[in-house]
């Protein structure tokens, strides 16, 4: 069996980034997690996602109450209903793995517990740069807790 060269591009013309780990598809050119932009392959485009159900890696978490398509500042606000006592959570757009427009579902790459432990959503400060840095930093760090083979 041939061993894979970790410095090889494996059929792509793009350089290997992020210490040989590569960048996630749709990510920033540096390979860094960009929490505030939808991934190209997620299938969001400019679709209105309000009302879509949101699926974490381990089950449903609620419905989208509002969605933003701001360049470099996109996010979802999810009404969790009874799941976490009717709270709303703000999910950076970079967490969206896939959108199924037929079933009206958005799939994110975090577990319910990771989402539940995120900094609390505050409608009055959702556009505050300090809050966004805190939330984006939390989800960036949580990538280290993803199981092997999970999309990055």
CNS distance restraints for C-alpha pairs under 8 A (distance, minus, plus):
assign (resid   4 and name CA) (resid   8 and name CA) 7.75 0.50 0.50
assign (resid   6 and name CA) (resid  20 and name CA) 5.97 0.50 0.50
assign (resid   7 and name CA) (resid  16 and name CA) 6.49 0.50 0.50
assign (resid   7 and name CA) (resid  20 and name CA) 6.00 0.50 0.50
assign (resid   8 and name CA) (resid  16 and name CA) 7.06 0.50 0.50
assign (resid   9 and name CA) (resid  13 and name CA) 6.89 0.50 0.50
assign (resid   9 and name CA) (resid  14 and name CA) 6.76 0.50 0.50
assign (resid   9 and name CA) (resid  15 and name CA) 6.23 0.50 0.50
assign (resid   9 and name CA) (resid  16 and name CA) 5.79 0.50 0.50
assign (resid  16 and name CA) (resid  20 and name CA) 5.53 0.50 0.50
assign (resid  16 and name CA) (resid  21 and name CA) 7.06 0.50 0.50
assign (resid  16 and name CA) (resid  22 and name CA) 5.03 0.50 0.50
assign (resid  16 and name CA) (resid  23 and name CA) 7.63 0.50 0.50
assign (resid  17 and name CA) (resid  21 and name CA) 6.23 0.50 0.50
assign (resid  17 and name CA) (resid  22 and name CA) 4.42 0.50 0.50
assign (resid  17 and name CA) (resid  23 and name CA) 5.98 0.50 0.50
assign (resid  17 and name CA) (resid  30 and name CA) 6.68 0.50 0.50
assign (resid  17 and name CA) (resid  31 and name CA) 5.81 0.50 0.50
assign (resid  18 and name CA) (resid  22 and name CA) 5.48 0.50 0.50
assign (resid  18 and name CA) (resid  23 and name CA) 6.61 0.50 0.50
assign (resid  18 and name CA) (resid  30 and name CA) 7.21 0.50 0.50
assign (resid  18 and name CA) (resid  31 and name CA) 5.63 0.50 0.50
assign (resid  18 and name CA) (resid  32 and name CA) 7.32 0.50 0.50
assign (resid  22 and name CA) (resid  31 and name CA) 6.35 0.50 0.50
assign (resid  23 and name CA) (resid  27 and name CA) 6.28 0.50 0.50
assign (resid  23 and name CA) (resid  28 and name CA) 7.60 0.50 0.50
assign (resid  23 and name CA) (resid  29 and name CA) 7.55 0.50 0.50
assign (resid  23 and name CA) (resid  30 and name CA) 7.27 0.50 0.50
assign (resid  23 and name CA) (resid  31 and name CA) 3.92 0.50 0.50
assign (resid  23 and name CA) (resid  32 and name CA) 6.91 0.50 0.50
assign (resid  23 and name CA) (resid 152 and name CA) 7.44 0.50 0.50
assign (resid  24 and name CA) (resid  31 and name CA) 6.62 0.50 0.50
assign (resid  24 and name CA) (resid  33 and name CA) 7.87 0.50 0.50
assign (resid  24 and name CA) (resid 151 and name CA) 7.01 0.50 0.50
assign (resid  24 and name CA) (resid 152 and name CA) 4.79 0.50 0.50
assign (resid  25 and name CA) (resid  39 and name CA) 6.83 0.50 0.50
assign (resid  25 and name CA) (resid  40 and name CA) 7.25 0.50 0.50
assign (resid  25 and name CA) (resid  41 and name CA) 7.06 0.50 0.50
assign (resid  25 and name CA) (resid 152 and name CA) 7.67 0.50 0.50
assign (resid  26 and name CA) (resid  38 and name CA) 7.58 0.50 0.50
assign (resid  26 and name CA) (resid  39 and name CA) 4.31 0.50 0.50
assign (resid  26 and name CA) (resid  40 and name CA) 4.70 0.50 0.50
assign (resid  26 and name CA) (resid  41 and name CA) 6.48 0.50 0.50
assign (resid  27 and name CA) (resid  31 and name CA) 6.11 0.50 0.50
assign (resid  27 and name CA) (resid  32 and name CA) 6.86 0.50 0.50
assign (resid  27 and name CA) (resid  33 and name CA) 6.44 0.50 0.50
assign (resid  27 and name CA) (resid  34 and name CA) 6.27 0.50 0.50
assign (resid  27 and name CA) (resid  39 and name CA) 6.33 0.50 0.50
assign (resid  28 and name CA) (resid  32 and name CA) 5.94 0.50 0.50
assign (resid  28 and name CA) (resid  33 and name CA) 7.02 0.50 0.50
assign (resid  28 and name CA) (resid  34 and name CA) 6.27 0.50 0.50
assign (resid  33 and name CA) (resid  94 and name CA) 7.47 0.50 0.50
assign (resid  33 and name CA) (resid 140 and name CA) 6.30 0.50 0.50
assign (resid  33 and name CA) (resid 152 and name CA) 7.96 0.50 0.50
assign (resid  34 and name CA) (resid  94 and name CA) 5.96 0.50 0.50
assign (resid  35 and name CA) (resid  92 and name CA) 5.14 0.50 0.50
assign (resid  35 and name CA) (resid  93 and name CA) 5.96 0.50 0.50
assign (resid  35 and name CA) (resid  94 and name CA) 4.29 0.50 0.50
assign (resid  35 and name CA) (resid  95 and name CA) 6.75 0.50 0.50
assign (resid  35 and name CA) (resid 136 and name CA) 5.64 0.50 0.50
assign (resid  35 and name CA) (resid 139 and name CA) 7.55 0.50 0.50
assign (resid  35 and name CA) (resid 140 and name CA) 7.44 0.50 0.50
assign (resid  36 and name CA) (resid  72 and name CA) 5.20 0.50 0.50
assign (resid  36 and name CA) (resid  73 and name CA) 4.66 0.50 0.50
assign (resid  36 and name CA) (resid  74 and name CA) 4.92 0.50 0.50
assign (resid  36 and name CA) (resid  75 and name CA) 6.40 0.50 0.50
assign (resid  36 and name CA) (resid  92 and name CA) 5.29 0.50 0.50
assign (resid  36 and name CA) (resid  93 and name CA) 5.20 0.50 0.50
assign (resid  36 and name CA) (resid  94 and name CA) 5.67 0.50 0.50
assign (resid  36 and name CA) (resid 136 and name CA) 7.72 0.50 0.50
assign (resid  37 and name CA) (resid  71 and name CA) 6.93 0.50 0.50
assign (resid  37 and name CA) (resid  72 and name CA) 5.33 0.50 0.50
assign (resid  37 and name CA) (resid  73 and name CA) 6.47 0.50 0.50
assign (resid  37 and name CA) (resid  74 and name CA) 5.58 0.50 0.50
assign (resid  37 and name CA) (resid  75 and name CA) 7.87 0.50 0.50
assign (resid  37 and name CA) (resid  92 and name CA) 7.58 0.50 0.50
assign (resid  37 and name CA) (resid  93 and name CA) 5.26 0.50 0.50
assign (resid  37 and name CA) (resid  94 and name CA) 5.23 0.50 0.50
assign (resid  38 and name CA) (resid  42 and name CA) 6.98 0.50 0.50
assign (resid  38 and name CA) (resid  44 and name CA) 7.12 0.50 0.50
assign (resid  38 and name CA) (resid  74 and name CA) 7.08 0.50 0.50
assign (resid  38 and name CA) (resid  93 and name CA) 4.81 0.50 0.50
assign (resid  38 and name CA) (resid  94 and name CA) 4.92 0.50 0.50
assign (resid  38 and name CA) (resid  95 and name CA) 7.67 0.50 0.50
assign (resid  38 and name CA) (resid  96 and name CA) 6.66 0.50 0.50
assign (resid  39 and name CA) (resid  93 and name CA) 7.77 0.50 0.50
assign (resid  39 and name CA) (resid  94 and name CA) 6.05 0.50 0.50
assign (resid  39 and name CA) (resid  96 and name CA) 7.12 0.50 0.50
assign (resid  39 and name CA) (resid  97 and name CA) 7.30 0.50 0.50
assign (resid  40 and name CA) (resid  44 and name CA) 7.77 0.50 0.50
assign (resid  40 and name CA) (resid  45 and name CA) 7.92 0.50 0.50
assign (resid  41 and name CA) (resid  97 and name CA) 7.68 0.50 0.50
assign (resid  41 and name CA) (resid  98 and name CA) 7.26 0.50 0.50
assign (resid  42 and name CA) (resid  96 and name CA) 6.38 0.50 0.50
assign (resid  42 and name CA) (resid  97 and name CA) 5.14 0.50 0.50
assign (resid  42 and name CA) (resid  98 and name CA) 4.11 0.50 0.50
assign (resid  42 and name CA) (resid  99 and name CA) 5.94 0.50 0.50
assign (resid  43 and name CA) (resid  98 and name CA) 6.11 0.50 0.50
assign (resid  43 and name CA) (resid  99 and name CA) 5.56 0.50 0.50
assign (resid  43 and name CA) (resid 100 and name CA) 7.95 0.50 0.50
assign (resid  44 and name CA) (resid  98 and name CA) 7.71 0.50 0.50
assign (resid  44 and name CA) (resid  99 and name CA) 6.27 0.50 0.50
assign (resid  46 and name CA) (resid  69 and name CA) 6.94 0.50 0.50
assign (resid  48 and name CA) (resid  67 and name CA) 7.43 0.50 0.50
assign (resid  49 and name CA) (resid  64 and name CA) 6.74 0.50 0.50
assign (resid  49 and name CA) (resid  66 and name CA) 7.58 0.50 0.50
assign (resid  49 and name CA) (resid  67 and name CA) 6.38 0.50 0.50
assign (resid  49 and name CA) (resid 104 and name CA) 7.89 0.50 0.50
assign (resid  50 and name CA) (resid  63 and name CA) 7.67 0.50 0.50
assign (resid  50 and name CA) (resid  64 and name CA) 5.03 0.50 0.50
assign (resid  50 and name CA) (resid  65 and name CA) 5.59 0.50 0.50
assign (resid  50 and name CA) (resid  66 and name CA) 5.44 0.50 0.50
assign (resid  50 and name CA) (resid  67 and name CA) 6.37 0.50 0.50
assign (resid  51 and name CA) (resid  63 and name CA) 5.63 0.50 0.50
assign (resid  51 and name CA) (resid  64 and name CA) 5.14 0.50 0.50
assign (resid  51 and name CA) (resid  65 and name CA) 6.39 0.50 0.50
assign (resid  51 and name CA) (resid 104 and name CA) 7.79 0.50 0.50
assign (resid  52 and name CA) (resid  63 and name CA) 5.56 0.50 0.50
assign (resid  52 and name CA) (resid  64 and name CA) 5.56 0.50 0.50
assign (resid  52 and name CA) (resid 104 and name CA) 4.80 0.50 0.50
assign (resid  52 and name CA) (resid 105 and name CA) 5.15 0.50 0.50
assign (resid  52 and name CA) (resid 106 and name CA) 6.58 0.50 0.50
assign (resid  53 and name CA) (resid  60 and name CA) 7.27 0.50 0.50
assign (resid  53 and name CA) (resid  61 and name CA) 7.74 0.50 0.50
assign (resid  53 and name CA) (resid  62 and name CA) 5.77 0.50 0.50
assign (resid  53 and name CA) (resid  63 and name CA) 4.34 0.50 0.50
assign (resid  53 and name CA) (resid  64 and name CA) 6.37 0.50 0.50
assign (resid  53 and name CA) (resid 104 and name CA) 6.36 0.50 0.50
assign (resid  53 and name CA) (resid 105 and name CA) 4.69 0.50 0.50
assign (resid  53 and name CA) (resid 106 and name CA) 6.15 0.50 0.50
assign (resid  54 and name CA) (resid  60 and name CA) 5.79 0.50 0.50
assign (resid  54 and name CA) (resid  61 and name CA) 5.77 0.50 0.50
assign (resid  54 and name CA) (resid  62 and name CA) 5.55 0.50 0.50
assign (resid  54 and name CA) (resid  63 and name CA) 5.69 0.50 0.50
assign (resid  54 and name CA) (resid  64 and name CA) 6.90 0.50 0.50
assign (resid  54 and name CA) (resid  78 and name CA) 7.64 0.50 0.50
assign (resid  54 and name CA) (resid 105 and name CA) 5.71 0.50 0.50
assign (resid  54 and name CA) (resid 106 and name CA) 4.81 0.50 0.50
assign (resid  54 and name CA) (resid 107 and name CA) 5.93 0.50 0.50
assign (resid  54 and name CA) (resid 108 and name CA) 7.28 0.50 0.50
assign (resid  55 and name CA) (resid  59 and name CA) 5.40 0.50 0.50
assign (resid  55 and name CA) (resid  60 and name CA) 4.24 0.50 0.50
assign (resid  55 and name CA) (resid  61 and name CA) 5.97 0.50 0.50
assign (resid  55 and name CA) (resid  62 and name CA) 7.69 0.50 0.50
assign (resid  55 and name CA) (resid 105 and name CA) 6.98 0.50 0.50
assign (resid  55 and name CA) (resid 106 and name CA) 6.11 0.50 0.50
assign (resid  55 and name CA) (resid 107 and name CA) 4.80 0.50 0.50
assign (resid  55 and name CA) (resid 108 and name CA) 6.22 0.50 0.50
assign (resid  56 and name CA) (resid  60 and name CA) 5.84 0.50 0.50
assign (resid  56 and name CA) (resid  61 and name CA) 6.52 0.50 0.50
assign (resid  56 and name CA) (resid 107 and name CA) 6.15 0.50 0.50
assign (resid  56 and name CA) (resid 108 and name CA) 5.24 0.50 0.50
assign (resid  56 and name CA) (resid 109 and name CA) 6.34 0.50 0.50
assign (resid  56 and name CA) (resid 110 and name CA) 5.61 0.50 0.50
assign (resid  56 and name CA) (resid 111 and name CA) 5.21 0.50 0.50
assign (resid  56 and name CA) (resid 112 and name CA) 5.95 0.50 0.50
assign (resid  57 and name CA) (resid 107 and name CA) 7.65 0.50 0.50
assign (resid  57 and name CA) (resid 108 and name CA) 6.80 0.50 0.50
assign (resid  57 and name CA) (resid 109 and name CA) 5.91 0.50 0.50
assign (resid  57 and name CA) (resid 110 and name CA) 5.68 0.50 0.50
assign (resid  57 and name CA) (resid 111 and name CA) 4.96 0.50 0.50
assign (resid  57 and name CA) (resid 112 and name CA) 7.38 0.50 0.50
assign (resid  58 and name CA) (resid 111 and name CA) 5.67 0.50 0.50
assign (resid  58 and name CA) (resid 112 and name CA) 6.53 0.50 0.50
assign (resid  59 and name CA) (resid 111 and name CA) 7.94 0.50 0.50
assign (resid  59 and name CA) (resid 112 and name CA) 7.33 0.50 0.50
assign (resid  61 and name CA) (resid  78 and name CA) 7.95 0.50 0.50
assign (resid  61 and name CA) (resid  80 and name CA) 5.57 0.50 0.50
assign (resid  61 and name CA) (resid  83 and name CA) 6.62 0.50 0.50
assign (resid  61 and name CA) (resid 112 and name CA) 6.90 0.50 0.50
assign (resid  62 and name CA) (resid  78 and name CA) 6.12 0.50 0.50
assign (resid  62 and name CA) (resid  79 and name CA) 5.53 0.50 0.50
assign (resid  62 and name CA) (resid  80 and name CA) 4.29 0.50 0.50
assign (resid  62 and name CA) (resid  81 and name CA) 6.22 0.50 0.50
assign (resid  62 and name CA) (resid  83 and name CA) 7.60 0.50 0.50
assign (resid  63 and name CA) (resid  78 and name CA) 5.44 0.50 0.50
assign (resid  63 and name CA) (resid  79 and name CA) 5.48 0.50 0.50
assign (resid  63 and name CA) (resid  80 and name CA) 6.71 0.50 0.50
assign (resid  64 and name CA) (resid  76 and name CA) 6.56 0.50 0.50
assign (resid  64 and name CA) (resid  77 and name CA) 5.80 0.50 0.50
assign (resid  64 and name CA) (resid  78 and name CA) 4.38 0.50 0.50
assign (resid  64 and name CA) (resid  79 and name CA) 6.19 0.50 0.50
assign (resid  65 and name CA) (resid  76 and name CA) 7.66 0.50 0.50
assign (resid  65 and name CA) (resid  77 and name CA) 5.53 0.50 0.50
assign (resid  65 and name CA) (resid  78 and name CA) 5.38 0.50 0.50
assign (resid  65 and name CA) (resid  79 and name CA) 5.86 0.50 0.50
assign (resid  66 and name CA) (resid  76 and name CA) 5.99 0.50 0.50
assign (resid  66 and name CA) (resid  77 and name CA) 5.20 0.50 0.50
assign (resid  66 and name CA) (resid  78 and name CA) 7.21 0.50 0.50
assign (resid  67 and name CA) (resid  74 and name CA) 7.45 0.50 0.50
assign (resid  67 and name CA) (resid  75 and name CA) 5.88 0.50 0.50
assign (resid  67 and name CA) (resid  76 and name CA) 4.48 0.50 0.50
assign (resid  67 and name CA) (resid  77 and name CA) 6.23 0.50 0.50
assign (resid  68 and name CA) (resid  73 and name CA) 7.57 0.50 0.50
assign (resid  68 and name CA) (resid  74 and name CA) 4.83 0.50 0.50
assign (resid  68 and name CA) (resid  75 and name CA) 5.26 0.50 0.50
assign (resid  68 and name CA) (resid  76 and name CA) 6.40 0.50 0.50
assign (resid  69 and name CA) (resid  73 and name CA) 7.25 0.50 0.50
assign (resid  69 and name CA) (resid  74 and name CA) 4.84 0.50 0.50
assign (resid  69 and name CA) (resid  75 and name CA) 7.26 0.50 0.50
assign (resid  70 and name CA) (resid  74 and name CA) 4.91 0.50 0.50
assign (resid  74 and name CA) (resid  92 and name CA) 6.48 0.50 0.50
assign (resid  74 and name CA) (resid  93 and name CA) 5.29 0.50 0.50
assign (resid  75 and name CA) (resid  90 and name CA) 6.73 0.50 0.50
assign (resid  75 and name CA) (resid  91 and name CA) 5.58 0.50 0.50
assign (resid  75 and name CA) (resid  92 and name CA) 4.37 0.50 0.50
assign (resid  75 and name CA) (resid  93 and name CA) 4.49 0.50 0.50
assign (resid  76 and name CA) (resid  90 and name CA) 5.66 0.50 0.50
assign (resid  76 and name CA) (resid  91 and name CA) 5.09 0.50 0.50
assign (resid  76 and name CA) (resid  92 and name CA) 6.38 0.50 0.50
assign (resid  76 and name CA) (resid  93 and name CA) 6.50 0.50 0.50
assign (resid  77 and name CA) (resid  88 and name CA) 6.52 0.50 0.50
assign (resid  77 and name CA) (resid  89 and name CA) 5.63 0.50 0.50
assign (resid  77 and name CA) (resid  90 and name CA) 4.48 0.50 0.50
assign (resid  77 and name CA) (resid  91 and name CA) 6.29 0.50 0.50
assign (resid  78 and name CA) (resid  88 and name CA) 5.38 0.50 0.50
assign (resid  78 and name CA) (resid  89 and name CA) 5.26 0.50 0.50
assign (resid  78 and name CA) (resid  90 and name CA) 6.33 0.50 0.50
assign (resid  78 and name CA) (resid  91 and name CA) 7.49 0.50 0.50
assign (resid  79 and name CA) (resid  86 and name CA) 6.73 0.50 0.50
assign (resid  79 and name CA) (resid  87 and name CA) 6.26 0.50 0.50
assign (resid  79 and name CA) (resid  88 and name CA) 4.50 0.50 0.50
assign (resid  79 and name CA) (resid  89 and name CA) 6.72 0.50 0.50
assign (resid  80 and name CA) (resid  84 and name CA) 6.14 0.50 0.50
assign (resid  80 and name CA) (resid  85 and name CA) 7.46 0.50 0.50
assign (resid  80 and name CA) (resid  86 and name CA) 5.52 0.50 0.50
assign (resid  80 and name CA) (resid  87 and name CA) 5.74 0.50 0.50
assign (resid  80 and name CA) (resid  88 and name CA) 5.72 0.50 0.50
assign (resid  80 and name CA) (resid  89 and name CA) 7.26 0.50 0.50
assign (resid  81 and name CA) (resid  85 and name CA) 6.35 0.50 0.50
assign (resid  81 and name CA) (resid  86 and name CA) 4.11 0.50 0.50
assign (resid  81 and name CA) (resid  87 and name CA) 6.70 0.50 0.50
assign (resid  82 and name CA) (resid  86 and name CA) 5.05 0.50 0.50
assign (resid  84 and name CA) (resid 116 and name CA) 7.43 0.50 0.50
assign (resid  88 and name CA) (resid 121 and name CA) 6.38 0.50 0.50
assign (resid  89 and name CA) (resid 115 and name CA) 7.75 0.50 0.50
assign (resid  89 and name CA) (resid 120 and name CA) 6.84 0.50 0.50
assign (resid  89 and name CA) (resid 121 and name CA) 5.24 0.50 0.50
assign (resid  90 and name CA) (resid 121 and name CA) 5.79 0.50 0.50
assign (resid  90 and name CA) (resid 126 and name CA) 7.98 0.50 0.50
assign (resid  91 and name CA) (resid  95 and name CA) 7.02 0.50 0.50
assign (resid  92 and name CA) (resid 135 and name CA) 7.95 0.50 0.50
assign (resid  92 and name CA) (resid 136 and name CA) 6.97 0.50 0.50
assign (resid  95 and name CA) (resid 108 and name CA) 5.26 0.50 0.50
assign (resid  95 and name CA) (resid 109 and name CA) 5.70 0.50 0.50
assign (resid  95 and name CA) (resid 110 and name CA) 7.34 0.50 0.50
assign (resid  96 and name CA) (resid 106 and name CA) 6.87 0.50 0.50
assign (resid  96 and name CA) (resid 107 and name CA) 5.87 0.50 0.50
assign (resid  96 and name CA) (resid 108 and name CA) 4.43 0.50 0.50
assign (resid  96 and name CA) (resid 109 and name CA) 6.60 0.50 0.50
assign (resid  97 and name CA) (resid 106 and name CA) 7.76 0.50 0.50
assign (resid  97 and name CA) (resid 107 and name CA) 5.59 0.50 0.50
assign (resid  97 and name CA) (resid 108 and name CA) 5.26 0.50 0.50
assign (resid  97 and name CA) (resid 109 and name CA) 6.12 0.50 0.50
assign (resid  97 and name CA) (resid 151 and name CA) 7.82 0.50 0.50
assign (resid  98 and name CA) (resid 106 and name CA) 6.07 0.50 0.50
assign (resid  98 and name CA) (resid 107 and name CA) 5.24 0.50 0.50
assign (resid  98 and name CA) (resid 108 and name CA) 7.19 0.50 0.50
assign (resid  99 and name CA) (resid 104 and name CA) 7.52 0.50 0.50
assign (resid  99 and name CA) (resid 105 and name CA) 5.92 0.50 0.50
assign (resid  99 and name CA) (resid 106 and name CA) 4.54 0.50 0.50
assign (resid  99 and name CA) (resid 107 and name CA) 6.18 0.50 0.50
assign (resid 100 and name CA) (resid 104 and name CA) 5.66 0.50 0.50
assign (resid 100 and name CA) (resid 105 and name CA) 5.18 0.50 0.50
assign (resid 100 and name CA) (resid 106 and name CA) 6.33 0.50 0.50
assign (resid 101 and name CA) (resid 105 and name CA) 6.56 0.50 0.50
assign (resid 109 and name CA) (resid 150 and name CA) 7.73 0.50 0.50
assign (resid 109 and name CA) (resid 151 and name CA) 7.44 0.50 0.50
assign (resid 110 and name CA) (resid 114 and name CA) 6.10 0.50 0.50
assign (resid 110 and name CA) (resid 115 and name CA) 6.69 0.50 0.50
assign (resid 110 and name CA) (resid 146 and name CA) 7.62 0.50 0.50
assign (resid 111 and name CA) (resid 115 and name CA) 6.38 0.50 0.50
assign (resid 112 and name CA) (resid 116 and name CA) 5.97 0.50 0.50
assign (resid 113 and name CA) (resid 117 and name CA) 6.08 0.50 0.50
assign (resid 114 and name CA) (resid 118 and name CA) 6.45 0.50 0.50
assign (resid 114 and name CA) (resid 142 and name CA) 7.35 0.50 0.50
assign (resid 118 and name CA) (resid 135 and name CA) 6.97 0.50 0.50
assign (resid 118 and name CA) (resid 138 and name CA) 6.68 0.50 0.50
assign (resid 118 and name CA) (resid 139 and name CA) 7.70 0.50 0.50
assign (resid 119 and name CA) (resid 134 and name CA) 7.37 0.50 0.50
assign (resid 119 and name CA) (resid 135 and name CA) 6.05 0.50 0.50
assign (resid 119 and name CA) (resid 138 and name CA) 7.65 0.50 0.50
assign (resid 121 and name CA) (resid 126 and name CA) 7.07 0.50 0.50
assign (resid 122 and name CA) (resid 126 and name CA) 5.98 0.50 0.50
assign (resid 125 and name CA) (resid 131 and name CA) 6.67 0.50 0.50
assign (resid 126 and name CA) (resid 131 and name CA) 6.56 0.50 0.50
assign (resid 126 and name CA) (resid 132 and name CA) 6.95 0.50 0.50
assign (resid 127 and name CA) (resid 131 and name CA) 7.39 0.50 0.50
assign (resid 127 and name CA) (resid 132 and name CA) 6.92 0.50 0.50
assign (resid 128 and name CA) (resid 132 and name CA) 6.30 0.50 0.50
assign (resid 129 and name CA) (resid 133 and name CA) 6.01 0.50 0.50
assign (resid 130 and name CA) (resid 134 and name CA) 6.21 0.50 0.50
assign (resid 131 and name CA) (resid 135 and name CA) 6.11 0.50 0.50
assign (resid 132 and name CA) (resid 136 and name CA) 5.78 0.50 0.50
assign (resid 133 and name CA) (resid 137 and name CA) 5.78 0.50 0.50
assign (resid 134 and name CA) (resid 138 and name CA) 6.15 0.50 0.50
assign (resid 135 and name CA) (resid 139 and name CA) 6.45 0.50 0.50
assign (resid 136 and name CA) (resid 140 and name CA) 6.03 0.50 0.50
assign (resid 137 and name CA) (resid 141 and name CA) 6.13 0.50 0.50
assign (resid 138 and name CA) (resid 142 and name CA) 6.27 0.50 0.50
assign (resid 139 and name CA) (resid 143 and name CA) 6.66 0.50 0.50
assign (resid 140 and name CA) (resid 144 and name CA) 7.99 0.50 0.50
assign (resid 141 and name CA) (resid 145 and name CA) 7.78 0.50 0.50
assign (resid 142 and name CA) (resid 146 and name CA) 6.95 0.50 0.50
assign (resid 143 and name CA) (resid 152 and name CA) 7.50 0.50 0.50
assign (resid 146 and name CA) (resid 150 and name CA) 6.44 0.50 0.50
